[in-house]
Amino acid sequence: MFGLMMEMPLSLTGIMHHGERSHARQTIVSVTSTNARHRYTYADCFRRVRRLARVLDRLGTTTDARIATLAWNDYRHLELYYAISCSGRVCHTVNPRLFAEQIAYIINHAEDEWVFVDPQFVAALEPIGERCSKVRGYVVMTDAEHMPVTTLQNVHCYETLLAAEADDYAWPDLDERTASGLCYTSGTTGNPKGVLYSHRSSVIMAYAAALPDACALSAIDGILPIVPMFHVNAWGLPFAGVMVGAKLVFPGPKLGDPATLADLITEEGVTISAGVPTVCLPLLAHTLATQRSLQPLNRLVIGGSACPLSMMEEFRDRHQVRVIHAWGMTEMSPLGTINSQTAATVGLTGAALAEQMCSQGRALPGVELKITDEENRELAWDGKNAGALKVRGLWVCKDYYRPEGGGGARDDEGWFATGDVASIDANGFIRITDRAKDVIKSGGEWISSIDLENTAVGHPAVAEAAVIGVHHPKWQERPLLVVVRTSEAAITKDALLSWFDGKVAKWWIPDDVVFVETLPHTATGKLSKLELRKQFIDYQFPTVHDVT
Ligand code: ADP
């Protein structure tokens, strides 16, 4: 017997209508390349979204066209999110920091019909314009006065196109399985792979992200997504934020400028923000150097790579900001787990609290987890066994978009192998040890590069640290610590190595330290271990260390 409840499709159109009707006067603030504080309301935004949908029709885009965006976090990008997806088309967010070759690859692979581009990224597209044969034209996200001169063909001005359209639009009734967005993984191995989100998956994840034990979003929040809108839909905040009717604050091209971020937080009433550790660290350093407060910020979602304990403690102790440590991936839209309290963890202190804070948390409702050994046998949730982490759930990728060479994303039992190694404790808290390909195998035992890196950055003289496994004649592999020092710090190898005493098992302590000026990063701001391993391919340990 079926229930007798209405079966309205889950669609971003529903979120848009709700945002417009119930939160019409809420504010959206954006930094853009020509305006330090653009400001308008949800009502203004969605009026323009209707005009933009008309523009998409007028440009002759097909009904399920993929439309690319190369843009920072701002109100025009938000308008595109809704106009493209709610008109039934697919919003393909392209990471402008990728190499030109990769951008050309993914635009061609997605067969994007039009590209909407911020003025700053026009030059990056010029050398590849001719190769993107399916692209019919470009729309530069600016007004007539700031249109750049370009060699690209068939180029239009965003504001001019919008000004020519009426305010109304007949939104189509969409099946909830309709594709809404497309985002390619960074492709650290092989070509990037396309993850095709649906209206249904995006809406359900927005509900889950807003839950009290997730990001606890509400209409009285000010949300500052530092995580780029070109990376997994800024972790779903542009959907969840509109759904709850929060004030949205977008940093535009100033996303990497801690002074602007701090100004936005204090002047615009930002209560929650989100980003990867590499962007949150400069924000912390800036507040320290300038002795400024981050009031009224009280939550900061950090994920994308492991958040060092020292960073979480500083945000808590210096700014009364709770770091919400989260884990996920492009294939998971991206939220998989979030660290929030349970009855079992409330009141923890000292080492137990530190241990708990380093966990990436528990699965969001809607996501299932398991860990398996090398024979695919499920491992117990005892907080000790580490194994391959597998997931399935309501917003997890089923298959990649037109995968090269075919092949699905799931195993025979329907699970998606994340490529991460993790343990899970009896309360369901996970601890990511490593990416499978980054694990260091010493004498047959695993060493967690993440734990070593986190311990290293806890030292005041260490600005950034990476640990890789290097071939060792006796132990197969041993950890090598590569460190960027804080500007004024003078620290020796030995002093740094003794910092690990008592903090990690003795046999985990790296065999050597190399000081460098910078570490390589991926286009999403993560450490590129692949690149680092290439740099140290000929490295040999100076002495054969005796690990017992
Ligand atoms: P890409 O795969 O394109 O680099 P993703 O954002 O999809 O980008 O990266 C997902 C990966 O990032 C995860 O599989 C995991 O290895 C790592 N990751 C994400 N969040 C965390 C976290 N909180 N702690 C440790 N690793 C993380």
Residues whose N, C-alpha, C, O or C-beta is under 5 A from the ligand:
A	BS01	ADP	T185 S186 G187 I302 G303 G304 S305 A306 C307 A326 W327 G328 M329 T330 E331 Q360 T418 D420 I432 R435
